[in-house]
Amino acid sequence: MRAFAANGQAWRVVRVPVGDPRLVDRTGATRLATTDPVTRTVCLRCDVEPPLLDQVALHEAAHVVTVGMLPQLHAMVPYESRVPVEEWAARAMELHGLEAVDVASRMLGRPVCVRGICGGQPRQD
């Protein structure tokens, strides 16, 4: 088990075996990972390795950082659309978040820092 802080709260990440019931999401589908905002736990399937593990972790991190935004997000969509919209938002962050950091770093010619979090290495294109 590994602990980390996000949104001013303590979270934990656990690697769980294939078939663990914590890998079943709210729709009943079995996933490679799940995030539970109530217990503040991210469960990652133990047999997932890089580079897929990195992508899965980034997707779950997107769920973690959006927990505080869920009430506003839910207010904008019908009830039955909440889960698909949450997944869309996490997938968009997963696919485009690092790209946005990279682009901003290249725009400035240095790693970007926002609210004390720094990332990105400017590339020579």
KAQUI-V307148 format. One record per residue. N is the residue number from 1. RES is the residue in three letters. BURIAL is I if it has 24 or more other C-alpha atoms within 12 Angstrom, else O. D_FIRST is the distance of its C-alpha to the first C-alpha in Angstrom with 2 decimals. Layout:
N|RES|BURIAL|D_FIRST / N|RES|BURIAL|D_FIRST
This chain:
1|MET|O|0.00 / 2|ARG|O|3.78 / 3|ALA|O|6.73 / 4|PHE|O|10.15 / 5|ALA|O|13.60 / 6|ALA|O|16.01 / 7|ASN|O|19.27 / 8|GLY|O|19.20 / 9|GLN|O|16.28 / 10|ALA|O|12.71 / 11|TRP|I|10.33 / 12|ARG|I|6.67 / 13|VAL|I|5.74 / 14|VAL|I|4.75 / 15|ARG|I|7.13 / 16|VAL|I|9.80 / 17|PRO|O|13.15 / 18|VAL|O|16.42 / 19|GLY|O|18.13 / 20|ASP|O|15.28 / 21|PRO|O|17.11 / 22|ARG|I|14.48 / 23|LEU|I|15.73 / 24|VAL|O|19.16 / 25|ASP|O|20.25 / 26|ARG|O|22.94 / 27|THR|O|25.67 / 28|GLY|O|24.63 / 29|ALA|O|23.77 / 30|THR|O|20.93 / 31|ARG|I|18.96 / 32|LEU|I|16.74 / 33|ALA|I|14.36 / 34|THR|I|14.78 / 35|THR|I|14.28 / 36|ASP|I|14.94 / 37|PRO|I|16.68 / 38|VAL|O|17.26 / 39|THR|O|13.78 / 40|ARG|I|12.68 / 41|THR|I|9.92 / 42|VAL|I|9.96 / 43|CYS|I|9.66 / 44|LEU|I|10.52 / 45|ARG|I|12.57 / 46|CYS|O|11.60 / 47|ASP|O|15.20 / 48|VAL|O|15.64 / 49|GLU|O|16.47 / 50|PRO|O|18.16 / 51|PRO|O|20.40 / 52|LEU|O|19.57 / 53|LEU|O|15.82 / 54|ASP|O|17.02 / 55|GLN|I|19.32 / 56|VAL|I|16.92 / 57|ALA|I|14.41 / 58|LEU|I|17.58 / 59|HIS|I|18.74 / 60|GLU|I|15.68 / 61|ALA|I|15.89 / 62|ALA|I|19.49 / 63|HIS|I|18.68 / 64|VAL|I|16.54 / 65|VAL|I|19.46 / 66|THR|I|22.06 / 67|VAL|I|20.90 / 68|GLY|O|23.48 / 69|MET|O|26.13 / 70|LEU|O|25.97 / 71|PRO|O|28.83 / 72|GLN|O|31.11 / 73|LEU|O|30.20 / 74|HIS|O|30.79 / 75|ALA|O|34.09 / 76|MET|O|35.36 / 77|VAL|O|34.99 / 78|PRO|O|36.09 / 79|TYR|O|33.65 / 80|GLU|O|33.55 / 81|SER|O|32.60 / 82|ARG|O|29.52 / 83|VAL|O|26.90 / 84|PRO|O|28.79 / 85|VAL|O|29.23 / 86|GLU|I|25.56 / 87|GLU|I|24.82 / 88|TRP|O|27.75 / 89|ALA|I|26.59 / 90|ALA|I|23.07 / 91|ARG|I|24.78 / 92|ALA|O|27.32 / 93|MET|I|24.81 / 94|GLU|I|22.95 / 95|LEU|O|26.31 / 96|HIS|O|28.17 / 97|GLY|O|25.93 / 98|LEU|I|25.62 / 99|GLU|O|29.28 / 100|ALA|O|30.29 / 101|VAL|I|28.62 / 102|ASP|I|30.39 / 103|VAL|O|33.69 / 104|ALA|O|33.57 / 105|SER|O|32.88 / 106|ARG|O|35.84 / 107|MET|O|37.97 / 108|LEU|O|37.46 / 109|GLY|O|37.38 / 110|ARG|O|34.26 / 111|PRO|O|30.57 / 112|VAL|O|30.38 / 113|CYS|O|28.75 / 114|VAL|O|28.38 / 115|ARG|O|27.19 / 116|GLY|O|25.74 / 117|ILE|O|23.73 / 118|CYS|O|25.40 / 119|GLY|O|25.26 / 120|GLY|I|27.55 / 121|GLN|O|29.88 / 122|PRO|O|33.52 / 123|ARG|O|35.03 / 124|GLN|O|38.61 / 125|ASP|O|40.05
